[in-house]
C-alpha cells in the first residue's frame, strides 16, 4: 500500500496547495487557465516526446497488450456515453469529454512512478506503453471529436477537415509521434535535449494539479455528484474488471502484462482531461471533480490490486 500512498498523497497535497492559493487570492482569477496553457503547450509535450524517444519500438508495439488496453477503454467509454446521453444530457463535445473522463487513466503522472516504486524501473514498461497509447491515440481522437462538436455552422467536410488539422498540429499529438520517429531512426538523445525535456516536463504534473486546485475554489464537488459518481464507478471498477477479462480470457497475456493492463486501467482519471476541458471550456467542473474523487478512492482500489498481484 505504501507505493500507491507515496504517489497519491503528493498529488492531493499539490491540489490542496492550489486550492488554498485560490482561497487566499494570492494568484489572479485567470491563473488556473494560464497554468493549463503552459502545461498544454510547453510542459507536457517534452514528457510525451521523451517517453517515446527513449524506448525501442520493438518494446513499445506489444500488440496483445495494446489491444487489451484499447478495447478495455472502448468497452467502458461507449456505454458510459450512452448512460450520459440518457441521464446526463450534454453537447456532442461534452459527451466526448464525459467518455474520456470515464477511461483516461493517469498513466503518466501516477502510473509510471507507481510502477517504478512497486516493480522497479525494469517493470515500468506497461505504464510507458499505456502512456504512449493515451497520448498518441486517445487524446488525439478526443480532441478530434471535441473539435467536430465545436464546428457548428460549417459543412460536415469543413468541420472534419478543421478538426483533423487541429489534431495533427496539436502538441499532444505531435510530441509522441516525434518521439516515435526519433526512436525509429535510432538518432539517440543528446544530453542537452534529454535534460531540457526532463526539466521542462517535470513542471507538467505539479502545474496541472495546482491549476485543478485553483479551479475548484468556489465550485463544490457536490455539484453534479450523480454524474461524477458514475464516472468514478466506471473508471475505478468497470474499467479494470473489463480489462482483466480481456487480458486473461481474450488475449491470454502473461502475468507481467496482465498485471500491467489491470493496474493501468485501475488508475484514477488523469489530469489531462481537465487540461483539455479547460482549454475548450467544456465539462470543466465535472472532470475536475471526477479526477479528485477517483484519485482519493484509488488509494483503496489500487492498493488492493497491488496486494493481490504482489510487488517487487
DONU-891002 format. One record per residue (C-alpha): residue number from 1; x, y, z; residue in three letters. Coordinates in steps of 0.001 Angstrom, whole numbers, plus 524288, in hexadecimal, padded with zeros to 5 digits. Last residue first. Example, Ala and Ser with C-alpha at 12.3 -4.5 7.8 and 13.67 -1.06 7.14 Angstrom:
<pt k="2" c1="83566" c2="7FBDC" c3="81BE4" r="SER"/>
<pt k="1" c1="8300C" c2="7EE6C" c3="81E78" r="ALA"/>
# end
This chain:
<pt k="312" c1="82231" c2="7E7C7" c3="7E824" r="UNK"/>
<pt k="311" c1="813BF" c2="7E86C" c3="7EA30" r="UNK"/>
<pt k="310" c1="808CA" c2="7DE71" c3="7EB46" r="UNK"/>
<pt k="309" c1="7FD67" c2="7DC75" c3="7E211" r="UNK"/>
<pt k="308" c1="7F2F6" c2="7DC33" c3="7ECAD" r="UNK"/>
<pt k="307" c1="7F967" c2="7E660" c3="7F58C" r="UNK"/>
<pt k="306" c1="7FB80" c2="7EF57" c3="7E9F3" r="UNK"/>
<pt k="305" c1="7ED40" c2="7ED6C" c3="7E636" r="UNK"/>
<pt k="304" c1="7E8B9" c2="7F11D" c3="7F3D8" r="UNK"/>
<pt k="303" c1="7F189" c2="7FD09" c3="7F3F7" r="UNK"/>
<pt k="302" c1="7EBC2" c2="8011A" c3="7E6E3" r="UNK"/>
<pt k="301" c1="7DDF9" c2="8006C" c3="7EC63" r="UNK"/>
<pt k="300" c1="7E094" c2="80722" c3="7F96D" r="UNK"/>
<pt k="299" c1="7E95C" c2="81256" c3="7F502" r="UNK"/>
<pt k="298" c1="7E0DC" c2="812C1" c3="7E8D4" r="UNK"/>
<pt k="297" c1="7D5F7" c2="818AB" c3="7F103" r="UNK"/>
<pt k="296" c1="7DCE2" c2="825BC" c3="7F294" r="UNK"/>
<pt k="295" c1="7E1B6" c2="8263F" c3="7E486" r="UNK"/>
<pt k="294" c1="7D41A" c2="82307" c3="7DF73" r="UNK"/>
<pt k="293" c1="7CE89" c2="82DFA" c3="7E7CE" r="UNK"/>
<pt k="292" c1="7D7F4" c2="8388A" c3="7E310" r="UNK"/>
<pt k="291" c1="7D814" c2="8348C" c3="7D4C6" r="UNK"/>
<pt k="290" c1="7C944" c2="83364" c3="7D48C" r="UNK"/>
<pt k="289" c1="7C7D6" c2="840E5" c3="7DACC" r="UNK"/>
<pt k="288" c1="7D112" c2="84708" c3="7D0D0" r="UNK"/>
<pt k="287" c1="7CA1F" c2="8406C" c3="7C56F" r="UNK"/>
<pt k="286" c1="7BCA0" c2="84476" c3="7CA18" r="UNK"/>
<pt k="285" c1="7C0B3" c2="85299" c3="7CC55" r="UNK"/>
<pt k="284" c1="7C72A" c2="85418" c3="7BF08" r="UNK"/>
<pt k="283" c1="7BD48" c2="84D52" c3="7B64A" r="UNK"/>
<pt k="282" c1="7BFA8" c2="85731" c3="7AB40" r="UNK"/>
<pt k="281" c1="7C7EC" c2="86398" c3="7AAF0" r="UNK"/>
<pt k="280" c1="7D027" c2="85E88" c3="79F91" r="UNK"/>
<pt k="279" c1="7DD64" c2="86010" c3="7A63D" r="UNK"/>
<pt k="278" c1="7D701" c2="85D79" c3="7B35E" r="UNK"/>
<pt k="277" c1="7D220" c2="85030" c3="7AF10" r="UNK"/>
<pt k="276" c1="7DF30" c2="84CE1" c3="7A8B4" r="UNK"/>
<pt k="275" c1="7E6F6" c2="84FB2" c3="7B51B" r="UNK"/>
<pt k="274" c1="7DC87" c2="84914" c3="7BD7E" r="UNK"/>
<pt k="273" c1="7DD69" c2="83C90" c3="7B5A0" r="UNK"/>
<pt k="272" c1="7EC48" c2="83DCF" c3="7B64D" r="UNK"/>
<pt k="271" c1="7EB27" c2="83C2E" c3="7C506" r="UNK"/>
<pt k="270" c1="7E993" c2="82D8E" c3="7C385" r="UNK"/>
<pt k="269" c1="7DDE4" c2="82615" c3="7C8C9" r="UNK"/>
<pt k="268" c1="7E1C1" c2="81C90" c3="7D366" r="UNK"/>
<pt k="267" c1="7E9EB" c2="81058" c3="7D0D2" r="UNK"/>
<pt k="266" c1="7E2C2" c2="80361" c3="7CFD5" r="UNK"/>
<pt k="265" c1="7E4C3" c2="80223" c3="7C11D" r="UNK"/>
<pt k="264" c1="7F37A" c2="8034E" c3="7C2CE" r="UNK"/>
<pt k="263" c1="7F310" c2="7F952" c3="7CDD3" r="UNK"/>
<pt k="262" c1="7EB74" c2="7EFBD" c3="7C572" r="UNK"/>
<pt k="261" c1="7F42B" c2="7F121" c3="7B981" r="UNK"/>
<pt k="260" c1="800D1" c2="7F03B" c3="7C155" r="UNK"/>
<pt k="259" c1="7FC9C" c2="7E453" c3="7C919" r="UNK"/>
<pt k="258" c1="7F8A1" c2="7DD8E" c3="7BC99" r="UNK"/>
<pt k="257" c1="8057C" c2="7E220" c3="7B6A6" r="UNK"/>
<pt k="256" c1="80DC6" c2="7DC19" c3="7C14D" r="UNK"/>
<pt k="255" c1="80575" c2="7CFC9" c3="7C2AB" r="UNK"/>
<pt k="254" c1="8058D" c2="7CC0B" c3="7B453" r="UNK"/>
<pt k="253" c1="7FABB" c2="7D0CB" c3="7AB7F" r="UNK"/>
<pt k="252" c1="7F052" c2="7C751" c3="7A6CE" r="UNK"/>
<pt k="251" c1="7EA3F" c2="7D0D1" c3="79CE7" r="UNK"/>
<pt k="250" c1="7DBF4" c2="7CD3F" c3="79EDB" r="UNK"/>
<pt k="249" c1="7DA0C" c2="7C6AB" c3="7AC11" r="UNK"/>
<pt k="248" c1="7E4EF" c2="7CC17" c3="7B48D" r="UNK"/>
<pt k="247" c1="7E7BB" c2="7D9B0" c3="7AF42" r="UNK"/>
<pt k="246" c1="7D9D8" c2="7DC28" c3="7AA81" r="UNK"/>
<pt k="245" c1="7D3FC" c2="7D80E" c3="7B78B" r="UNK"/>
<pt k="244" c1="7DD93" c2="7E0AB" c3="7BEFE" r="UNK"/>
<pt k="243" c1="7DA83" c2="7EC30" c3="7B619" r="UNK"/>
<pt k="242" c1="7CBFF" c2="7EA92" c3="7B8D3" r="UNK"/>
<pt k="241" c1="7CE6A" c2="7EA5A" c3="7C789" r="UNK"/>
<pt k="240" c1="7D839" c2="7F59B" c3="7C710" r="UNK"/>
<pt k="239" c1="7CECA" c2="7FEA4" c3="7BFC7" r="UNK"/>
<pt k="238" c1="7C270" c2="7FAF2" c3="7C701" r="UNK"/>
<pt k="237" c1="7C795" c2="7FDA8" c3="7D4AF" r="UNK"/>
<pt k="236" c1="7D04C" c2="809C5" c3="7D598" r="UNK"/>
<pt k="235" c1="7CC9B" c2="810FB" c3="7C937" r="UNK"/>
<pt k="234" c1="7BE45" c2="80D40" c3="7C7CD" r="UNK"/>
<pt k="233" c1="7BBA4" c2="80F54" c3="7D640" r="UNK"/>
<pt k="232" c1="7C29E" c2="81C80" c3="7D61F" r="UNK"/>
<pt k="231" c1="7BAF2" c2="820D2" c3="7CA2A" r="UNK"/>
<pt k="230" c1="7AE0B" c2="81C71" c3="7D033" r="UNK"/>
<pt k="229" c1="7B128" c2="82402" c3="7DC95" r="UNK"/>
<pt k="228" c1="7B469" c2="8301F" c3="7D46D" r="UNK"/>
<pt k="227" c1="7A760" c2="82F3C" c3="7CD67" r="UNK"/>
<pt k="226" c1="79FB1" c2="82E4C" c3="7DA0E" r="UNK"/>
<pt k="225" c1="7A82B" c2="83863" c3="7E102" r="UNK"/>
<pt k="224" c1="7A52F" c2="842F7" c3="7D718" r="UNK"/>
<pt k="223" c1="7A8DF" c2="84D73" c3="7E0F6" r="UNK"/>
<pt k="222" c1="7AD4C" c2="84656" c3="7ED49" r="UNK"/>
<pt k="221" c1="7BB80" c2="84923" c3="7E9C6" r="UNK"/>
<pt k="220" c1="7B92A" c2="85751" c3="7ED5B" r="UNK"/>
<pt k="219" c1="7BD88" c2="861EB" c3="7E3CE" r="UNK"/>
<pt k="218" c1="7C1AA" c2="86DE0" c3="7EBA4" r="UNK"/>
<pt k="217" c1="7CFF6" c2="86A19" c3="7EAF8" r="UNK"/>
<pt k="216" c1="7D0EB" c2="85DCB" c3="7E2A7" r="UNK"/>
<pt k="215" c1="7D812" c2="86514" c3="7D7C2" r="UNK"/>
<pt k="214" c1="7E3BA" c2="86850" c3="7E043" r="UNK"/>
<pt k="213" c1="7E50F" c2="85A21" c3="7E481" r="UNK"/>
<pt k="212" c1="7E481" c2="855CB" c3="7D66B" r="UNK"/>
<pt k="211" c1="7EEFE" c2="85FB8" c3="7D2E5" r="UNK"/>
<pt k="210" c1="7F7E3" c2="85A02" c3="7DD71" r="UNK"/>
<pt k="209" c1="7F5E7" c2="84C79" c3="7D7A2" r="UNK"/>
<pt k="208" c1="7F91B" c2="8511B" c3="7C9E0" r="UNK"/>
<pt k="207" c1="804E8" c2="858DF" c3="7CE96" r="UNK"/>
<pt k="206" c1="80A2A" c2="84DC1" c3="7D6FF" r="UNK"/>
<pt k="205" c1="80915" c2="843C8" c3="7CBF4" r="UNK"/>
<pt k="204" c1="80E83" c2="84C1B" c3="7C0E9" r="UNK"/>
<pt k="203" c1="81A2D" c2="85229" c3="7C7F2" r="UNK"/>
<pt k="202" c1="822C5" c2="84619" c3="7C6C8" r="UNK"/>
<pt k="201" c1="820DE" c2="846C1" c3="7B821" r="UNK"/>
<pt k="200" c1="8291F" c2="852FA" c3="7B6B9" r="UNK"/>
<pt k="199" c1="8345D" c2="84D48" c3="7BE85" r="UNK"/>
<pt k="198" c1="8339D" c2="83FCD" c3="7B85B" r="UNK"/>
<pt k="197" c1="8322B" c2="844FC" c3="7AA82" r="UNK"/>
<pt k="196" c1="83D92" c2="84E6A" c3="7AC53" r="UNK"/>
<pt k="195" c1="84610" c2="843F9" c3="7B2A0" r="UNK"/>
<pt k="194" c1="8437D" c2="83A5B" c3="7A796" r="UNK"/>
<pt k="193" c1="84649" c2="844DB" c3="79D7B" r="UNK"/>
<pt k="192" c1="85305" c2="848EF" c3="7A40A" r="UNK"/>
<pt k="191" c1="8576A" c2="83AD7" c3="7A598" r="UNK"/>
<pt k="190" c1="855C2" c2="837B2" c3="79749" r="UNK"/>
<pt k="189" c1="84B03" c2="82DC2" c3="794CD" r="UNK"/>
<pt k="188" c1="84DA1" c2="822A8" c3="78B71" r="UNK"/>
<pt k="187" c1="84A5D" c2="82344" c3="77D18" r="UNK"/>
<pt k="186" c1="845BD" c2="81542" c3="77BC8" r="UNK"/>
<pt k="185" c1="83CE3" c2="8188E" c3="77046" r="UNK"/>
<pt k="184" c1="8314D" c2="811C1" c3="776A1" r="UNK"/>
<pt k="183" c1="8340D" c2="8182C" c3="783D4" r="UNK"/>
<pt k="182" c1="8335D" c2="825DF" c3="77E17" r="UNK"/>
<pt k="181" c1="82751" c2="82212" c3="77651" r="UNK"/>
<pt k="180" c1="8208B" c2="81D54" c3="782C4" r="UNK"/>
<pt k="179" c1="82493" c2="829B1" c3="789F8" r="UNK"/>
<pt k="178" c1="81F6E" c2="8325F" c3="77F20" r="UNK"/>
<pt k="177" c1="8128D" c2="82AF8" c3="77F98" r="UNK"/>
<pt k="176" c1="8123D" c2="82CBB" c3="78E5E" r="UNK"/>
<pt k="175" c1="8141D" c2="83B9B" c3="78D13" r="UNK"/>
<pt k="174" c1="80BA3" c2="83E0F" c3="7811A" r="UNK"/>
<pt k="173" c1="7FF0E" c2="838FB" c3="78724" r="UNK"/>
<pt k="172" c1="7FF32" c2="84048" c3="79414" r="UNK"/>
<pt k="171" c1="8052F" c2="84C29" c3="78D6A" r="UNK"/>
<pt k="170" c1="7F9CD" c2="84E12" c3="783F6" r="UNK"/>
<pt k="169" c1="7FCCD" c2="84F46" c3="77573" r="UNK"/>
<pt k="168" c1="7F6B6" c2="8424E" c3="771B3" r="UNK"/>
<pt k="167" c1="7EB50" c2="843DB" c3="77B28" r="UNK"/>
<pt k="166" c1="7E741" c2="8517A" c3="776B5" r="UNK"/>
<pt k="165" c1="7E8D4" c2="84D72" c3="7687A" r="UNK"/>
<pt k="164" c1="7E00A" c2="841B5" c3="76A9D" r="UNK"/>
<pt k="163" c1="7D5B6" c2="84A6A" c3="770D7" r="UNK"/>
<pt k="162" c1="7D668" c2="85489" c3="765E3" r="UNK"/>
<pt k="161" c1="7D4D9" c2="849DD" c3="75BAD" r="UNK"/>
<pt k="160" c1="7C995" c2="84378" c3="762F3" r="UNK"/>
<pt k="159" c1="7C26B" c2="85075" c3="76474" r="UNK"/>
<pt k="158" c1="7C4C6" c2="85422" c3="75641" r="UNK"/>
<pt k="157" c1="7BFA2" c2="8470F" c3="75185" r="UNK"/>
<pt k="156" c1="7B3BE" c2="847D3" c3="75A68" r="UNK"/>
<pt k="155" c1="7B07C" c2="85586" c3="7553D" r="UNK"/>
<pt k="154" c1="7B251" c2="860D0" c3="75EAB" r="UNK"/>
<pt k="153" c1="7A911" c2="86742" c3="7685A" r="UNK"/>
<pt k="152" c1="7AD48" c2="85F7C" c3="77427" r="UNK"/>
<pt k="151" c1="7BB53" c2="85AE4" c3="77535" r="UNK"/>
<pt k="150" c1="7BBFA" c2="858E1" c3="783E1" r="UNK"/>
<pt k="149" c1="7B72E" c2="84AD7" c3="78377" r="UNK"/>
<pt k="148" c1="7C13C" c2="8479F" c3="77909" r="UNK"/>
<pt k="147" c1="7CBEB" c2="84DE5" c3="78153" r="UNK"/>
<pt k="146" c1="7C7AD" c2="845CD" c3="78D0A" r="UNK"/>
<pt k="145" c1="7C7C3" c2="83990" c3="78495" r="UNK"/>
<pt k="144" c1="7D58E" c2="83C3D" c3="77F81" r="UNK"/>
<pt k="143" c1="7DA78" c2="83FFC" c3="78D0A" r="UNK"/>
<pt k="142" c1="7D593" c2="832E9" c3="7920F" r="UNK"/>
<pt k="141" c1="7DB96" c2="82B5F" c3="786C8" r="UNK"/>
<pt k="140" c1="7E8F3" c2="83195" c3="788F6" r="UNK"/>
<pt k="139" c1="7E82B" c2="82FC6" c3="797AE" r="UNK"/>
<pt k="138" c1="7E50B" c2="8215C" c3="7961C" r="UNK"/>
<pt k="137" c1="7EEE8" c2="81E82" c3="78B5F" r="UNK"/>
<pt k="136" c1="7FC30" c2="82503" c3="78D2D" r="UNK"/>
<pt k="135" c1="7FBB6" c2="8286A" c3="79B93" r="UNK"/>
<pt k="134" c1="7F3BF" c2="81D4C" c3="7A13C" r="UNK"/>
<pt k="133" c1="7FA9F" c2="8131D" c3="798F3" r="UNK"/>
<pt k="132" c1="80802" c2="81891" c3="79CC9" r="UNK"/>
<pt k="131" c1="80454" c2="81919" c3="7AB27" r="UNK"/>
<pt k="130" c1="7FFAB" c2="80AF9" c3="7AA7E" r="UNK"/>
<pt k="129" c1="80CB1" c2="806DF" c3="7A495" r="UNK"/>
<pt k="128" c1="81444" c2="80DF6" c3="7AF5C" r="UNK"/>
<pt k="127" c1="80BB1" c2="8080F" c3="7BA04" r="UNK"/>
<pt k="126" c1="80D81" c2="7FA62" c3="7B469" r="UNK"/>
<pt k="125" c1="81C66" c2="7FCBF" c3="7B407" r="UNK"/>
<pt k="124" c1="81DAC" c2="80061" c3="7C27D" r="UNK"/>
<pt k="123" c1="822B8" c2="7F335" c3="7C720" r="UNK"/>
<pt k="122" c1="830F9" c2="7F5B5" c3="7C39D" r="UNK"/>
<pt k="121" c1="830CD" c2="8025A" c3="7CB73" r="UNK"/>
<pt k="120" c1="82CBC" c2="7FB48" c3="7D7DE" r="UNK"/>
<pt k="119" c1="8202F" c2="7F3EA" c3="7DAD0" r="UNK"/>
<pt k="118" c1="818C6" c2="7FBCE" c3="7E509" r="UNK"/>
<pt k="117" c1="81FC2" c2="808FE" c3="7E501" r="UNK"/>
<pt k="116" c1="82270" c2="80891" c3="7D660" r="UNK"/>
<pt k="115" c1="8147C" c2="80449" c3="7D3D1" r="UNK"/>
<pt k="114" c1="80EF7" c2="80F57" c3="7DC12" r="UNK"/>
<pt k="113" c1="817FB" c2="8195D" c3="7D5BB" r="UNK"/>
<pt k="112" c1="81329" c2="81513" c3="7C834" r="UNK"/>
<pt k="111" c1="804C8" c2="81448" c3="7CBD5" r="UNK"/>
<pt k="110" c1="8033C" c2="8210A" c3="7D354" r="UNK"/>
<pt k="109" c1="806CB" c2="82CA1" c3="7CAB0" r="UNK"/>
<pt k="108" c1="80795" c2="824F5" c3="7BDFE" r="UNK"/>
<pt k="107" c1="7FD71" c2="81A32" c3="7BF3F" r="UNK"/>
<pt k="106" c1="7F2B6" c2="8226F" c3="7C568" r="UNK"/>
<pt k="105" c1="7E844" c2="81A5F" c3="7BEBA" r="UNK"/>
<pt k="104" c1="7DF09" c2="81FC7" c3="7B477" r="UNK"/>
<pt k="103" c1="7D321" c2="816E9" c3="7B4CF" r="UNK"/>
<pt k="102" c1="7C752" c2="81DC1" c3="7BB05" r="UNK"/>
<pt k="101" c1="7CCD6" c2="82B77" c3="7B906" r="UNK"/>
<pt k="100" c1="7CE2C" c2="828FD" c3="7AA6F" r="UNK"/>
<pt k="99" c1="7BFF2" c2="824BE" c3="7A965" r="UNK"/>
<pt k="98" c1="7BB3B" c2="830E8" c3="7B06E" r="UNK"/>
<pt k="97" c1="7C46E" c2="838FB" c3="7A7E4" r="UNK"/>
<pt k="96" c1="7BDD8" c2="83389" c3="79BC9" r="UNK"/>
<pt k="95" c1="7B072" c2="835BE" c3="7A1BE" r="UNK"/>
<pt k="94" c1="7B3F5" c2="84407" c3="7A3D4" r="UNK"/>
<pt k="93" c1="7B8A9" c2="84568" c3="795C7" r="UNK"/>
<pt k="92" c1="7ABFB" c2="83F8A" c3="790AC" r="UNK"/>
<pt k="91" c1="7A45A" c2="8489B" c3="799A2" r="UNK"/>
<pt k="90" c1="79EFE" c2="843C2" c3="7A68F" r="UNK"/>
<pt k="89" c1="79466" c2="83B4D" c3="7AC46" r="UNK"/>
<pt k="88" c1="7975B" c2="834AE" c3="7B964" r="UNK"/>
<pt k="87" c1="78D97" c2="82975" c3="7BAC2" r="UNK"/>
<pt k="86" c1="78B34" c2="824D1" c3="7ACD6" r="UNK"/>
<pt k="85" c1="79719" c2="82A10" c3="7A59E" r="UNK"/>
<pt k="84" c1="79F8E" c2="82790" c3="7B18A" r="UNK"/>
<pt k="83" c1="79BCC" c2="81939" c3="7B1F0" r="UNK"/>
<pt k="82" c1="79EBE" c2="81816" c3="7A36F" r="UNK"/>
<pt k="81" c1="7ABED" c2="81EC7" c3="7A58F" r="UNK"/>
<pt k="80" c1="7AF38" c2="81527" c3="7B05B" r="UNK"/>
<pt k="79" c1="7AAE4" c2="809D9" c3="7A7AD" r="UNK"/>
<pt k="78" c1="7B4BD" c2="80E22" c3="79D43" r="UNK"/>
<pt k="77" c1="7BFD9" c2="811EF" c3="7A662" r="UNK"/>
<pt k="76" c1="7C06E" c2="8052F" c3="7AE17" r="UNK"/>
<pt k="75" c1="7C212" c2="7FB22" c3="7A338" r="UNK"/>
<pt k="74" c1="7CA71" c2="804E2" c3="79B9C" r="UNK"/>
<pt k="73" c1="7D3E9" c2="80653" c3="7A6F4" r="UNK"/>
<pt k="72" c1="7D58A" c2="7F7AE" c3="7A88E" r="UNK"/>
<pt k="71" c1="7D6B7" c2="7F672" c3="799D2" r="UNK"/>
<pt k="70" c1="7E24E" c2="7FFCC" c3="799E4" r="UNK"/>
<pt k="69" c1="7E99D" c2="7F996" c3="7A553" r="UNK"/>
<pt k="68" c1="7E7A2" c2="7EB9F" c3="7A0C4" r="UNK"/>
<pt k="67" c1="7EB3A" c2="7EFB3" c3="792F3" r="UNK"/>
<pt k="66" c1="7F7DA" c2="7F5DF" c3="797D4" r="UNK"/>
<pt k="65" c1="7FB52" c2="7E9FD" c3="7A017" r="UNK"/>
<pt k="64" c1="7F92C" c2="7E095" c3="794D3" r="UNK"/>
<pt k="63" c1="80064" c2="7EA1E" c3="78BBB" r="UNK"/>
<pt k="62" c1="80D12" c2="7EBF9" c3="7933E" r="UNK"/>
<pt k="61" c1="81187" c2="7F74C" c3="78AC5" r="UNK"/>
<pt k="60" c1="8196E" c2="7FEF3" c3="794DC" r="UNK"/>
<pt k="59" c1="82403" c2="7F4D5" c3="79735" r="UNK"/>
<pt k="58" c1="8271D" c2="7F306" c3="788CA" r="UNK"/>
<pt k="57" c1="826D4" c2="801B9" c3="7872E" r="UNK"/>
<pt k="56" c1="83236" c2="80340" c3="7908B" r="UNK"/>
<pt k="55" c1="82EFA" c2="80CD8" c3="79BA3" r="UNK"/>
<pt k="54" c1="83652" c2="819BE" c3="79D6C" r="UNK"/>
<pt k="53" c1="82F89" c2="821B1" c3="792D9" r="UNK"/>
<pt k="52" c1="821E9" c2="81DC8" c3="7974D" r="UNK"/>
<pt k="51" c1="82244" c2="82229" c3="7A595" r="UNK"/>
<pt k="50" c1="82A9C" c2="82DE8" c3="7A1CE" r="UNK"/>
<pt k="49" c1="820CF" c2="8330F" c3="797F8" r="UNK"/>
<pt k="48" c1="81551" c2="8318E" c3="7A134" r="UNK"/>
<pt k="47" c1="81C91" c2="83843" c3="7AC41" r="UNK"/>
<pt k="46" c1="82158" c2="84318" c3="7A323" r="UNK"/>
<pt k="45" c1="81323" c2="8456D" c3="79EC6" r="UNK"/>
<pt k="44" c1="80E3A" c2="84710" c3="7ACE2" r="UNK"/>
<pt k="43" c1="81564" c2="85371" c3="7B0DB" r="UNK"/>
<pt k="42" c1="813E9" c2="85CD2" c3="7A55C" r="UNK"/>
<pt k="41" c1="806C7" c2="85D53" c3="79E6F" r="UNK"/>
<pt k="40" c1="7FD4F" c2="855FE" c3="7A73A" r="UNK"/>
<pt k="39" c1="80442" c2="85833" c3="7B42F" r="UNK"/>
<pt k="38" c1="8063B" c2="866C3" c3="7B1CE" r="UNK"/>
<pt k="37" c1="7F841" c2="86813" c3="7AD14" r="UNK"/>
<pt k="36" c1="7F3DB" c2="8613E" c3="7B97C" r="UNK"/>
<pt k="35" c1="7FB87" c2="86AB2" c3="7C1F2" r="UNK"/>
<pt k="34" c1="7F565" c2="87659" c3="7BB19" r="UNK"/>
<pt k="33" c1="7E79E" c2="870D9" c3="7BCBC" r="UNK"/>
<pt k="32" c1="7E9A4" c2="86EAB" c3="7CB46" r="UNK"/>
<pt k="31" c1="7EFD2" c2="87C1C" c3="7CD0C" r="UNK"/>
<pt k="30" c1="7E46D" c2="8837B" c3="7C6E5" r="UNK"/>
<pt k="29" c1="7DEC1" c2="88819" c3="7D3DA" r="UNK"/>
<pt k="28" c1="7EBC8" c2="88D44" c3="7D896" r="UNK"/>
<pt k="27" c1="7F4B0" c2="88699" c3="7E25E" r="UNK"/>
<pt k="26" c1="7F59B" c2="888BE" c3="7F112" r="UNK"/>
<pt k="25" c1="7E6DC" c2="888CD" c3="7F1F5" r="UNK"/>
<pt k="24" c1="7E6F4" c2="881BF" c3="7FF26" r="UNK"/>
<pt k="23" c1="7DCF1" c2="877F3" c3="7FA47" r="UNK"/>
<pt k="22" c1="7E448" c2="87634" c3="7ED7F" r="UNK"/>
<pt k="21" c1="7F144" c2="873C6" c3="7F431" r="UNK"/>
<pt k="20" c1="7EA6E" c2="86A57" c3="7FD64" r="UNK"/>
<pt k="19" c1="7E4D7" c2="862C1" c3="7F1DD" r="UNK"/>
<pt k="18" c1="7F1EE" c2="8626E" c3="7EAF8" r="UNK"/>
<pt k="17" c1="7F8AC" c2="85D62" c3="7F73E" r="UNK"/>
<pt k="16" c1="7EDE2" c2="85348" c3="7F8E0" r="UNK"/>
<pt k="15" c1="7F011" c2="84E7D" c3="7EAF7" r="UNK"/>
<pt k="14" c1="7FE9D" c2="84D61" c3="7EDCD" r="UNK"/>
<pt k="13" c1="7FC12" c2="845F6" c3="7FA80" r="UNK"/>
<pt k="12" c1="7F24C" c2="83CB0" c3="7F435" r="UNK"/>
<pt k="11" c1="7FC1D" c2="838B6" c3="7E9C8" r="UNK"/>
<pt k="10" c1="806D5" c2="837AC" c3="7F41C" r="UNK"/>
<pt k="9" c1="7FE09" c2="82E05" c3="7FB57" r="UNK"/>
<pt k="8" c1="7FB77" c2="8258F" c3="7EF63" r="UNK"/>
<pt k="7" c1="8096F" c2="8217B" c3="7EC0A" r="UNK"/>
<pt k="6" c1="80E1D" c2="81D98" c3="7F999" r="UNK"/>
<pt k="5" c1="80098" c2="8181B" c3="7FC5F" r="UNK"/>
<pt k="4" c1="80156" c2="80F8C" c3="7F034" r="UNK"/>
<pt k="3" c1="80E85" c2="809ED" c3="7F3F9" r="UNK"/>
<pt k="2" c1="80B64" c2="80925" c3="80292" r="UNK"/>
<pt k="1" c1="80000" c2="80000" c3="80000" r="UNK"/>
# end
